[in-house]
Amino acid sequence: MCDSCDCSQTGNSVTIKRPGQAVSGSGSAGHHHHPHQGSPRRERIVEVREAVLGKNDGIAAHNRVFFNKQRIVALNLVSSPGSGKTTILEKTIRELRDEIPMAVIEGDQQTMLDAERIDATGVPVVQVNTGAGCHLDADMVHQALHQMELVENSLLFIENVGNLVCPAMFDLGEAAKVVIISVTEGEDKPLKYPAMFDAADICLINKTDLLPHLDFDVSRCREYAMRVNHHLEFFEISARTGEGMGAWLEWLRGQRVQG
């Protein structure tokens, strides 16, 4: 499926489990039954991509109907590796857990490390390990939902695999995509990965406590992102110190009210 990764290869194993649970299922989830045969023509690649995305969109629509019926606001958190997604989630959960029911789906290629970190906060969490796959898809999320007991009028955070390319193409049924960039990355990331920033609704600029030690220009990063998507809403935060988190938390409270 993905021209830039190995996620289309046959035999890629996906596992979905809760912390402390034995593996309940493995094998392909979603789009992994579409191997490339040799060096197919570009037309064949496009045909396979359209079929895969079409199937994914159908399952995403099913997920979205479920979320809407249950008044669950699902947020798809996307970024490159090391941006601080899990730390942001930990901080967010600890600030809001007495106000709002929350749950998390964790996406990584391997390990239960992030799910264990979220489990320590006391909210329900399921880990999806994608194997060679570089993103979550709607079917993986659908399968994960079957292992969760979600509360009505709640927030569901879906932490995607660290990757700024493929996750942009796959609707999971979420209410919004939240793209996270840290100030330790290049401020030109929005121009280098425009599809992701175009697909996003919210942009979190994280690790602002490190700005005095870096040459990162926040205003220039925001300008580049706005060139790609002038509807983006920004929050400048430090998950480590809590600086700027108040506005982000208030936005989350508002989403739940609207849901």
Secondary structure, 3 states (H helix, E strand, C coil): CCCCCCCCCCCCCCEEECCCCCCCCCCCCCCCCCCCCCCCCHHHHHHHHHHHHHHHHHHHHHHHHHHHHHCCEEEEEEECCCCCHHHHHHHHHHHHCCCCCEEEEEEECCCCHHHHHHHCCCCCEEEEECCCCCCCCHHHHHHHHCCCCCCCCCEEEEECCCCCCHHHHCCCCCCEEEEEEECCCCCCHHHHCHHHHHHCCEEEEECHHHHHHCCCCHHHHHHHHHHHCCCCEEEECCCCCCCCHHHHHHHHHHHHHHC
